[in-house]
Amino acid sequence: MGYTDKHYTEVRKAQQKAYAPYSQFKVGAYLVTKDGQTFHGANVENAAYPSSICAERSALVAAISQGYRPGDFESITITVDSPELASPCGPCRQVIKELCDDDMPVYMTNQTGEMREATVAELLPYGFSGKDLNI
């Protein structure tokens, strides 16, 4: 299933849950599993900035904590309140690489509804994850 209006509606709902008192930069994530379950994620800031969590990781951690495992995900959509599109940060790209298939779509949106699509592999080419450990 590709990107639909529902992805945009749901990711904007997720964004409303963000806690961003310092940056005022609210980010939402909408994660869809291969079996049709969905998870919202939102960035949660902390005065000690390294302790903050991004929306993408928030959604993935919620799914993993509910029993989903690497490879169970169909897509993730991210949104920001900006006229420009934003892509996942480096740590989020690494977590997405670890938990999602390389060909999984990542949909990046903004306040106007513009959308750009990339695969996990396109966002982190030559990435390394547990899949490379041959364990």
Secondary structure, 3 states (H helix, E strand, C coil): CCCCHHHHHHHHHHHCCCECCCCCCCEEEEEEECCCCEEEEECECCCCHHHCECHHHHHHHHHHHCCCCCCCEEEEEEEECCCCCCCCCHHHHHHHHHHCCCCCEEEEECCCCCEEEEEHHHHCCCCCCHHHCCC
